[in-house]
Amino acid sequence: MKILIIGGTGVISRDVSKLLSTKHEVYLFNRGRHPFAEDNKIKVICGDVHDKVGMKRTLHEYQFDCVLDFIAFEPSDVERDIELFDGKVRQYFFISSASCYERPPRHVIVTESTPLRNPYWDYSRAKIACEDVLVRQYRETGFPVTIIRPSYTYNETMIPHIFNSRKQRFTLVNRILQGKKVILPGDGNTVWTLTHSRDFAKGILGLVGNSAAVGEAFHITSDELLTWNQITQTIAEAVGKEADILHVPVEWICSYPGYEGGLKGDKIYSMVMDNSKLKQFVPEFQATVSFAEGICESIAYYQAEPERMESDPEFDRMCEELEEAYHLAEERLKSCR
């Protein structure tokens, strides 16, 4: 099949691009990024997704069997895609998010029929709105959409964690190496699933060209369940240390701008992703990259280049503030007894 991937070079999409290219003819539409120099089978079409007229003109000469959009975040993005591809492709993949599932959850076990509702995160509400547009178009015109909801998916370029710097991902590891406190929201016993992008790519491969998947939604995750305490200690073990964990109230962290969405809107609740539906459609699917294996790859990636191992001083200051606030609260409680 001839496949167009809009984006195709990100944390989630890069391994998808590589794996699909082993079975299909793959094109990436982006601003010219091509991180697969070793793979001449992957071709790049240069363009800007924010220029609908230019995008339409550029893609006019091509015909694709399948389109995957990894960088659609607003309803206007999927409305553009509908205009571009309706009646021209056999299958269109919208990459949504498992954070669309209701928060707080009524049930720990999450299936694709779990209601979509997130009052805490604008990102998730926009993804839900995108899904609404696409589902309506499928019902009204048969637009061949397949919705994918990845949960926390990482590759070697990430140090995945519930509370880490967004600018310098190695900051968390440096804190562990330096014996500093690692801040965890709540008690750290929330059960979570981390999925390596190579495993996510396997699920996509099995759904591409699968006509039974049209009109359906799937999440694609590992079946490995870990608490955030266990995840933190696994990261520490990868560098031969033990993490000095400090649990602080979630509300304290959410008082800092930009953190409420990713915490209250996603990671502070126990969520067990039931992959039964995916395995029904893709019986061969099996996630095989354990977190212990994946995080070792991530550590090695950062240690290979010293500049990747820098810390974020702003994040470090935030951690010190939280630690100080915790000890002050602890002293006040003692004085009340």
TANORZI-V153893 format. One record per residue. N is the residue number from 1. RES is the residue in one small letter. SS is DSSP state (H for helix, E for strand, L for the rest). Layout:
BEGIN
n;res;ss
N;RES;SS
N;RES;SS
END
This chain:
BEGIN
n;res;ss
1;m;L
2;k;E
3;i;E
4;l;E
5;i;E
6;i;E
7;g;L
8;g;L
9;t;L
10;g;L
11;v;L
12;i;L
13;s;H
14;r;H
15;d;H
16;v;H
17;s;H
18;k;H
19;l;H
20;l;H
21;s;L
22;t;L
23;k;L
24;h;L
25;e;E
26;v;E
27;y;E
28;l;E
29;f;E
30;n;E
31;r;L
32;g;L
33;r;L
34;h;L
35;p;L
36;f;L
37;a;L
38;e;L
39;d;L
40;n;L
41;k;L
42;i;L
43;k;E
44;v;E
45;i;E
46;c;E
47;g;L
48;d;L
49;v;L
50;h;L
51;d;L
52;k;H
53;v;H
54;g;H
55;m;H
56;k;H
57;r;H
58;t;H
59;l;H
60;h;L
61;e;L
62;y;L
63;q;L
64;f;L
65;d;L
66;c;E
67;v;E
68;l;E
69;d;E
70;f;L
71;i;L
72;a;L
73;f;L
74;e;L
75;p;H
76;s;H
77;d;H
78;v;H
79;e;H
80;r;H
81;d;H
82;i;H
83;e;H
84;l;H
85;f;H
86;d;L
87;g;L
88;k;L
89;v;L
90;r;L
91;q;E
92;y;E
93;f;E
94;f;E
95;i;E
96;s;L
97;s;L
98;a;H
99;s;H
100;c;H
101;y;E
102;e;L
103;r;E
104;p;L
105;p;L
106;r;L
107;h;L
108;v;L
109;i;E
110;v;E
111;t;L
112;e;L
113;s;L
114;t;L
115;p;L
116;l;E
117;r;L
118;n;E
119;p;L
120;y;L
121;w;L
122;d;H
123;y;H
124;s;H
125;r;H
126;a;H
127;k;H
128;i;H
129;a;H
130;c;H
131;e;H
132;d;H
133;v;H
134;l;H
135;v;H
136;r;H
137;q;H
138;y;H
139;r;H
140;e;H
141;t;H
142;g;L
143;f;L
144;p;L
145;v;E
146;t;E
147;i;E
148;i;E
149;r;E
150;p;E
151;s;L
152;y;L
153;t;E
154;y;E
155;n;L
156;e;L
157;t;L
158;m;L
159;i;L
160;p;L
161;h;L
162;i;L
163;f;L
164;n;L
165;s;L
166;r;L
167;k;L
168;q;L
169;r;L
170;f;L
171;t;H
172;l;H
173;v;H
174;n;H
175;r;H
176;i;H
177;l;H
178;q;L
179;g;L
180;k;L
181;k;E
182;v;E
183;i;E
184;l;E
185;p;E
186;g;L
187;d;L
188;g;L
189;n;L
190;t;L
191;v;E
192;w;E
193;t;L
194;l;L
195;t;E
196;h;E
197;s;H
198;r;H
199;d;H
200;f;H
201;a;H
202;k;H
203;g;H
204;i;H
205;l;H
206;g;H
207;l;H
208;v;L
209;g;L
210;n;L
211;s;H
212;a;H
213;a;H
214;v;L
215;g;L
216;e;L
217;a;E
218;f;E
219;h;E
220;i;E
221;t;L
222;s;L
223;d;L
224;e;L
225;l;L
226;l;E
227;t;E
228;w;H
229;n;H
230;q;H
231;i;H
232;t;H
233;q;H
234;t;H
235;i;H
236;a;H
237;e;H
238;a;H
239;v;L
240;g;L
241;k;L
242;e;L
243;a;L
244;d;E
245;i;E
246;l;E
247;h;E
248;v;E
249;p;L
250;v;H
251;e;H
252;w;H
253;i;H
254;c;H
255;s;L
256;y;L
257;p;L
258;g;L
259;y;L
260;e;H
261;g;H
262;g;H
263;l;H
264;k;H
265;g;H
266;d;H
267;k;H
268;i;L
269;y;L
270;s;L
271;m;L
272;v;E
273;m;E
274;d;L
275;n;L
276;s;H
277;k;H
278;l;H
279;k;H
280;q;H
281;f;H
282;v;L
283;p;L
284;e;L
285;f;L
286;q;L
287;a;L
288;t;L
289;v;L
290;s;L
291;f;H
292;a;H
293;e;H
294;g;H
295;i;H
296;c;H
297;e;H
298;s;H
299;i;H
300;a;H
301;y;H
302;y;H
303;q;H
304;a;L
305;e;L
306;p;H
307;e;H
308;r;H
309;m;H
310;e;L
311;s;L
312;d;L
313;p;H
314;e;H
315;f;H
316;d;H
317;r;H
318;m;H
319;c;H
320;e;H
321;e;H
322;l;H
323;e;H
324;e;H
325;a;H
326;y;H
327;h;H
328;l;H
329;a;H
330;e;H
331;e;H
332;r;H
333;l;H
334;k;H
335;s;H
336;c;H
337;r;L
END
